[in-house]
């Protein structure tokens, strides 16, 4: 149904097919709503074979400033940095599905994929209920993964200049509203907006400082950690979003072994990929997803996402020209309108998760 | 068995009683080991009524520096700060037990209570398997709870002096080894050490920068958030550890309503409590727990924990003198030797969790 190897342009036949898809989508939206209702009134219990958390890698480095004010309790010594926290749930299932790794974007944590701002089931639990083991990392330098605070303490001590501090990113409410496309301007939602804007304060609670500017750039340690995680779980479909939207591709270029598929949601597809890199990526089924209203927000946020979509269409065309299996789900062209950038939290989030499952069954499972 | 209203001193009769307790403890240690074995080879599935996460509170503040380098995408605006992330699991249970809140200590996150460094079941899952709903927060300014990064960006911009930066605490491997009492000196374990030192690198991965110095001091926003959480879950036994060892008491002084009991593990009991505050605390069953080798580590770490134990004994005496129900579990005096500061991760962690459950049944449940 949504086979769109050619990207978003010139979809004459596909448009008709997608109109049928829209009907199905509406039915699935209802299914999602029903499931949500069950959440409050008798959803069947969640049966887990195991759950817990662990860390991937990291390295030991010396720090002269574990604290800014010298203390006998905290002398210089060694700390672990660049490790990646991962929480997981493995369902009891008679028909286990391919494991799924869900990686969050800028100014967010693994919380992205848990209970939605308006209290509905997150994608983490949904995929588990459908038989997938689910792994949710916090990016290196974020949340439970921690970061190296040495530079902060050394600047406070005066042994390094303030200019050495990283440029920490905090997404304000105003920036989030624009970049995440909840409406044309702050506090004004689109008429068909599917993000639960009444609960937007619960999204703002999720937004935390992004310290990626602290990390070595090439590669960001999250890339090798992600590749290692995919191998450790025995192969997975790796999902990235927004800032991390292209991280699965970068990680697979380091080690493709654990990659059974990748889903790149509303990210920026790197334009500088070499032919050799494209050839590597052509080994793995790839799905790219974009929501609605990409260019409908007021400046300065109106240009960003249309450019990203165009770049990913080019990426898809290159991968497919190299014999790969890359697909674009540009939701409004599939008859699914009103989705924000935070589509895993939108009101039709479970319908969308189900679309991803269908892509997995047709593009990943068939390779087993 | 461990009724020790008089604290740790002069336990002549109690010593005999505790010798019996030690035998039971040994049996329970075996039980714990067996349970661990099951983890790798057929533990029954975990059946959850619900799981997920949410945030408690936080407030909206203006920031002039969401980024250090001015950007049209990130103009000054509003951010949410002081919110507290909470993950939870609610078991399907025919005999639901009192909810438990597990709050972590310095330089750690909610990860403290999850899978242990050597891969055994964490206290979070253990209590859930015993019928308790379990809530695991990240302290305000830590991990998924986030922090206000404005000062970092303003110092980088040069609009504030470096001295305004907070004193961030990183626990080095060396400091952790000493403060957590894994052995007399770095990389030398005690002969009877129960912390899984072979897996200590997985503890080091858990250790992340502590930004509490960023927070308003009076009160630390974690206190009211913790009180709110206890009310929101309909009443709970609130557990603190180390840095947060006395946080449950501070939170209950703000609003006692949600407190059905509190367990203060290896914390520092505040010496400046007024008689009015002691009277309030006397309304709630209180358990204080300390592990072994408090003074057996090399300087400068040898003085800290014996002083903390003494302070908590004084606290217990004051609460009981005011008609309260406060108990000390000083583990070596109960015949349980070799426990570190990280006793929720020690090899006998499930035995200790079971001791806490027994205290709950005798001191909390009886008040229902």
HADDOCK unambig.tbl for C-alpha pairs under 7 A between the chains (distance, minus, plus):
assign (segid A and resid 45 and name CA) (segid B and resid 47 and name CA) 6.23 0.50 0.50
assign (segid A and resid 45 and name CA) (segid B and resid 48 and name CA) 5.37 0.50 0.50
assign (segid A and resid 45 and name CA) (segid B and resid 49 and name CA) 4.76 0.50 0.50
assign (segid A and resid 46 and name CA) (segid B and resid 47 and name CA) 5.71 0.50 0.50
assign (segid A and resid 46 and name CA) (segid B and resid 48 and name CA) 4.98 0.50 0.50
assign (segid A and resid 46 and name CA) (segid B and resid 49 and name CA) 6.41 0.50 0.50
assign (segid A and resid 47 and name CA) (segid B and resid 45 and name CA) 6.23 0.50 0.50
assign (segid A and resid 47 and name CA) (segid B and resid 46 and name CA) 5.70 0.50 0.50
assign (segid A and resid 47 and name CA) (segid B and resid 47 and name CA) 4.61 0.50 0.50
assign (segid A and resid 47 and name CA) (segid B and resid 48 and name CA) 6.37 0.50 0.50
assign (segid A and resid 48 and name CA) (segid B and resid 45 and name CA) 5.37 0.50 0.50
assign (segid A and resid 48 and name CA) (segid B and resid 46 and name CA) 4.98 0.50 0.50
assign (segid A and resid 48 and name CA) (segid B and resid 47 and name CA) 6.39 0.50 0.50
assign (segid A and resid 49 and name CA) (segid B and resid 45 and name CA) 4.77 0.50 0.50
assign (segid A and resid 49 and name CA) (segid B and resid 46 and name CA) 6.41 0.50 0.50
assign (segid A and resid 52 and name CA) (segid B and resid 114 and name CA) 5.88 0.50 0.50
assign (segid A and resid 52 and name CA) (segid B and resid 115 and name CA) 5.31 0.50 0.50
assign (segid A and resid 53 and name CA) (segid B and resid 114 and name CA) 6.39 0.50 0.50
assign (segid A and resid 53 and name CA) (segid B and resid 115 and name CA) 5.73 0.50 0.50
assign (segid A and resid 55 and name CA) (segid B and resid 205 and name CA) 6.67 0.50 0.50
assign (segid A and resid 66 and name CA) (segid B and resid 169 and name CA) 5.94 0.50 0.50
assign (segid A and resid 66 and name CA) (segid B and resid 170 and name CA) 4.72 0.50 0.50
assign (segid A and resid 66 and name CA) (segid B and resid 171 and name CA) 6.64 0.50 0.50
assign (segid A and resid 66 and name CA) (segid B and resid 172 and name CA) 6.83 0.50 0.50
assign (segid A and resid 67 and name CA) (segid B and resid 167 and name CA) 6.07 0.50 0.50
assign (segid A and resid 67 and name CA) (segid B and resid 168 and name CA) 5.76 0.50 0.50
assign (segid A and resid 67 and name CA) (segid B and resid 169 and name CA) 5.01 0.50 0.50
assign (segid A and resid 67 and name CA) (segid B and resid 170 and name CA) 6.40 0.50 0.50
assign (segid A and resid 68 and name CA) (segid B and resid 167 and name CA) 5.24 0.50 0.50
assign (segid A and resid 68 and name CA) (segid B and resid 168 and name CA) 6.84 0.50 0.50
assign (segid A and resid 69 and name CA) (segid B and resid 167 and name CA) 6.90 0.50 0.50
assign (segid A and resid 72 and name CA) (segid B and resid 300 and name CA) 6.57 0.50 0.50
assign (segid A and resid 73 and name CA) (segid B and resid 175 and name CA) 6.66 0.50 0.50
assign (segid A and resid 73 and name CA) (segid B and resid 300 and name CA) 6.37 0.50 0.50
assign (segid A and resid 73 and name CA) (segid B and resid 301 and name CA) 6.96 0.50 0.50
assign (segid A and resid 74 and name CA) (segid B and resid 171 and name CA) 6.94 0.50 0.50
assign (segid A and resid 74 and name CA) (segid B and resid 175 and name CA) 6.03 0.50 0.50
assign (segid A and resid 77 and name CA) (segid B and resid 172 and name CA) 5.58 0.50 0.50
assign (segid A and resid 77 and name CA) (segid B and resid 173 and name CA) 6.97 0.50 0.50
assign (segid A and resid 77 and name CA) (segid B and resid 174 and name CA) 6.38 0.50 0.50
assign (segid A and resid 78 and name CA) (segid B and resid 172 and name CA) 5.15 0.50 0.50
assign (segid A and resid 78 and name CA) (segid B and resid 173 and name CA) 5.56 0.50 0.50
assign (segid A and resid 78 and name CA) (segid B and resid 174 and name CA) 7.00 0.50 0.50
assign (segid A and resid 79 and name CA) (segid B and resid 172 and name CA) 4.93 0.50 0.50
assign (segid A and resid 79 and name CA) (segid B and resid 173 and name CA) 5.90 0.50 0.50
assign (segid A and resid 80 and name CA) (segid B and resid 204 and name CA) 6.06 0.50 0.50
assign (segid A and resid 80 and name CA) (segid B and resid 205 and name CA) 5.87 0.50 0.50
assign (segid A and resid 83 and name CA) (segid B and resid 205 and name CA) 6.25 0.50 0.50
assign (segid A and resid 109 and name CA) (segid B and resid 144 and name CA) 6.32 0.50 0.50
assign (segid A and resid 114 and name CA) (segid B and resid 52 and name CA) 5.88 0.50 0.50
assign (segid A and resid 114 and name CA) (segid B and resid 53 and name CA) 6.38 0.50 0.50
assign (segid A and resid 115 and name CA) (segid B and resid 52 and name CA) 5.30 0.50 0.50
assign (segid A and resid 115 and name CA) (segid B and resid 53 and name CA) 5.73 0.50 0.50
assign (segid A and resid 143 and name CA) (segid B and resid 143 and name CA) 3.56 0.50 0.50
assign (segid A and resid 143 and name CA) (segid B and resid 144 and name CA) 4.61 0.50 0.50
assign (segid A and resid 144 and name CA) (segid B and resid 109 and name CA) 6.33 0.50 0.50
assign (segid A and resid 144 and name CA) (segid B and resid 143 and name CA) 4.61 0.50 0.50
assign (segid A and resid 144 and name CA) (segid B and resid 144 and name CA) 6.51 0.50 0.50
assign (segid A and resid 146 and name CA) (segid B and resid 208 and name CA) 4.57 0.50 0.50
assign (segid A and resid 146 and name CA) (segid B and resid 209 and name CA) 6.47 0.50 0.50
assign (segid A and resid 147 and name CA) (segid B and resid 208 and name CA) 6.55 0.50 0.50
assign (segid A and resid 147 and name CA) (segid B and resid 209 and name CA) 6.81 0.50 0.50
assign (segid A and resid 149 and name CA) (segid B and resid 168 and name CA) 6.91 0.50 0.50
assign (segid A and resid 149 and name CA) (segid B and resid 209 and name CA) 6.44 0.50 0.50
assign (segid A and resid 153 and name CA) (segid B and resid 167 and name CA) 6.45 0.50 0.50
assign (segid A and resid 153 and name CA) (segid B and resid 168 and name CA) 6.51 0.50 0.50
assign (segid A and resid 155 and name CA) (segid B and resid 162 and name CA) 6.13 0.50 0.50
assign (segid A and resid 156 and name CA) (segid B and resid 162 and name CA) 4.80 0.50 0.50
assign (segid A and resid 156 and name CA) (segid B and resid 163 and name CA) 5.28 0.50 0.50
assign (segid A and resid 156 and name CA) (segid B and resid 165 and name CA) 5.83 0.50 0.50
assign (segid A and resid 162 and name CA) (segid B and resid 155 and name CA) 6.13 0.50 0.50
assign (segid A and resid 162 and name CA) (segid B and resid 156 and name CA) 4.79 0.50 0.50
assign (segid A and resid 162 and name CA) (segid B and resid 162 and name CA) 6.71 0.50 0.50
assign (segid A and resid 163 and name CA) (segid B and resid 156 and name CA) 5.26 0.50 0.50
assign (segid A and resid 165 and name CA) (segid B and resid 156 and name CA) 5.83 0.50 0.50
assign (segid A and resid 167 and name CA) (segid B and resid 67 and name CA) 6.07 0.50 0.50
assign (segid A and resid 167 and name CA) (segid B and resid 68 and name CA) 5.25 0.50 0.50
assign (segid A and resid 167 and name CA) (segid B and resid 69 and name CA) 6.90 0.50 0.50
assign (segid A and resid 167 and name CA) (segid B and resid 153 and name CA) 6.45 0.50 0.50
assign (segid A and resid 168 and name CA) (segid B and resid 67 and name CA) 5.76 0.50 0.50
assign (segid A and resid 168 and name CA) (segid B and resid 68 and name CA) 6.83 0.50 0.50
assign (segid A and resid 168 and name CA) (segid B and resid 149 and name CA) 6.91 0.50 0.50
assign (segid A and resid 168 and name CA) (segid B and resid 153 and name CA) 6.50 0.50 0.50
assign (segid A and resid 169 and name CA) (segid B and resid 66 and name CA) 5.93 0.50 0.50
assign (segid A and resid 169 and name CA) (segid B and resid 67 and name CA) 5.00 0.50 0.50
assign (segid A and resid 170 and name CA) (segid B and resid 66 and name CA) 4.71 0.50 0.50
assign (segid A and resid 170 and name CA) (segid B and resid 67 and name CA) 6.39 0.50 0.50
assign (segid A and resid 171 and name CA) (segid B and resid 66 and name CA) 6.64 0.50 0.50
assign (segid A and resid 171 and name CA) (segid B and resid 74 and name CA) 6.96 0.50 0.50
assign (segid A and resid 172 and name CA) (segid B and resid 66 and name CA) 6.83 0.50 0.50
assign (segid A and resid 172 and name CA) (segid B and resid 77 and name CA) 5.57 0.50 0.50
assign (segid A and resid 172 and name CA) (segid B and resid 78 and name CA) 5.15 0.50 0.50
assign (segid A and resid 172 and name CA) (segid B and resid 79 and name CA) 4.93 0.50 0.50
assign (segid A and resid 173 and name CA) (segid B and resid 77 and name CA) 6.96 0.50 0.50
assign (segid A and resid 173 and name CA) (segid B and resid 78 and name CA) 5.56 0.50 0.50
assign (segid A and resid 173 and name CA) (segid B and resid 79 and name CA) 5.91 0.50 0.50
assign (segid A and resid 174 and name CA) (segid B and resid 77 and name CA) 6.38 0.50 0.50
assign (segid A and resid 174 and name CA) (segid B and resid 78 and name CA) 6.99 0.50 0.50
assign (segid A and resid 175 and name CA) (segid B and resid 73 and name CA) 6.67 0.50 0.50
assign (segid A and resid 175 and name CA) (segid B and resid 74 and name CA) 6.04 0.50 0.50
assign (segid A and resid 204 and name CA) (segid B and resid 80 and name CA) 6.07 0.50 0.50
assign (segid A and resid 205 and name CA) (segid B and resid 55 and name CA) 6.67 0.50 0.50
assign (segid A and resid 205 and name CA) (segid B and resid 80 and name CA) 5.89 0.50 0.50
assign (segid A and resid 205 and name CA) (segid B and resid 83 and name CA) 6.27 0.50 0.50
assign (segid A and resid 208 and name CA) (segid B and resid 146 and name CA) 4.58 0.50 0.50
assign (segid A and resid 208 and name CA) (segid B and resid 147 and name CA) 6.54 0.50 0.50
assign (segid A and resid 209 and name CA) (segid B and resid 146 and name CA) 6.48 0.50 0.50
assign (segid A and resid 209 and name CA) (segid B and resid 147 and name CA) 6.81 0.50 0.50
assign (segid A and resid 209 and name CA) (segid B and resid 149 and name CA) 6.46 0.50 0.50
assign (segid A and resid 300 and name CA) (segid B and resid 72 and name CA) 6.59 0.50 0.50
assign (segid A and resid 300 and name CA) (segid B and resid 73 and name CA) 6.39 0.50 0.50
assign (segid A and resid 301 and name CA) (segid B and resid 73 and name CA) 6.97 0.50 0.50
